[in-house]
Amino acid sequence: MKFKAICENHLYSKAYAKGKRAVTPALAVYVLPDYAAKRLAKAHPQHRIMNRIGLTTSTKLGGAVVRSRLRRIMRAGLASLTKKKPLKTGFLIVIAARGAAVRLKSTDIERELDTAFTNLGMFQS
């Protein structure tokens, strides 16, 4: 499933401040119910409620090439995880990379995301 990106800074701030958080050595995942999900579903061609995803990488992790690679790997890990286990919909999900993520591959990131989403209760039953 393709995700909609979080584009507004205030949504990142809300997720950090009010969202539930799960932290692993490589990632921090913040989840907050998206109150605009029903309104956005009306604009979706199939009228589906979707998650909005935000990926963040700090400049402390490295240069632009390293940060772009991390975002690409996080996106790949998230896509492969959601094919195996679908997530609940209607949430703002912010995934922030931490220092240990620089050395990991997409399968390792997928494992970290699985742990974080399990702790947050985000998988559909």
C-alpha positions in Angstrom: 0.0 0.0 0.0 1.3 3.4 -0.9 1.4 5.9 2.0 0.6 9.6 2.1 3.5 11.7 3.3 3.2 14.1 6.2 4.1 17.5 4.7 3.3 20.0 7.5 5.7 20.7 10.3 3.0 21.1 12.9 1.9 17.5 12.4 5.4 16.3 13.2 5.4 18.4 16.4 2.0 17.0 17.4 3.2 13.4 16.9 6.3 14.1 19.0 4.4 15.8 21.8 1.1 13.8 22.0 1.7 10.6 20.2 2.5 7.1 21.7 6.2 6.3 21.3 8.2 3.1 20.9 12.0 3.3 20.9 14.4 0.7 19.6 18.2 1.1 19.3 17.9 2.2 15.7 14.5 3.9 15.4 12.0 5.9 17.4 8.4 5.5 16.2 5.6 8.0 17.1 2.0 7.2 16.5 -1.0 9.6 16.8 -4.6 9.2 15.6 -5.1 11.3 12.5 -8.3 13.4 13.0 -8.3 14.5 9.3 -8.2 10.9 8.0 -11.9 10.7 7.2 -11.8 14.1 5.4 -8.7 12.9 3.4 -10.5 9.6 2.5 -13.1 11.5 0.6 -10.4 12.8 -1.7 -8.9 9.3 -2.2 -10.1 7.6 -5.4 -11.2 4.5 -3.6 -12.4 6.4 -0.5 -9.9 4.6 1.8 -8.6 5.8 5.1 -4.8 5.8 5.0 -1.9 6.4 7.3 0.2 9.4 6.8 3.9 8.6 7.2 6.8 10.9 8.1 10.5 9.8 8.0 13.1 11.9 9.8 16.8 11.8 9.8 19.0 14.2 11.8 22.1 15.9 10.4 23.9 14.3 13.3 23.7 11.0 11.5 25.7 12.1 8.5 25.7 14.0 5.3 22.9 14.2 2.7 23.9 11.0 1.0 23.7 9.1 4.3 20.4 10.6 5.3 18.8 9.9 1.9 20.0 6.3 2.1 18.5 6.0 5.6 15.1 7.3 4.4 15.2 5.0 1.4 16.0 2.0 3.6 13.3 2.9 6.2 10.8 3.2 3.3 11.8 -0.2 2.0 11.6 -1.8 5.4 8.2 -0.3 6.1 6.9 -1.5 2.7 8.1 -5.1 3.2 6.7 -5.2 6.7 3.3 -3.9 5.7 3.0 -6.6 2.9 3.5 -9.3 5.6 1.5 -7.7 8.4 -1.0 -4.9 7.6 -1.1 -1.9 9.8 -4.2 -0.2 11.3 -5.3 2.8 9.3 -6.1 6.4 10.2 -2.9 7.3 12.0 0.0 9.8 11.8 3.2 7.7 12.0 6.6 9.4 12.4 9.7 7.2 12.1 12.9 8.9 13.3 16.3 7.3 12.7 18.7 7.1 15.5 22.5 6.6 15.5 22.5 2.8 15.2 20.4 2.9 12.0 23.4 4.1 9.9 24.9 0.7 9.8 21.8 -1.4 9.3 20.2 -2.9 6.2 16.5 -2.8 5.2 15.9 -6.3 6.8 17.3 -5.1 10.1 15.1 -1.9 9.9 12.1 -4.1 9.1 12.8 -6.1 12.3 13.1 -2.9 14.3 9.8 -1.6 12.9 8.1 -4.9 13.7 9.2 -4.6 17.3 8.1 -1.0 17.6 4.7 -1.5 15.9 4.1 -4.6 18.0 4.8 -2.6 21.2 2.4 0.1 20.0 -0.4 -2.4 19.0 -0.5 -1.1 15.4 -1.0 -4.5 13.6 -4.5 -5.5 12.5 -5.8 -8.6 14.2 
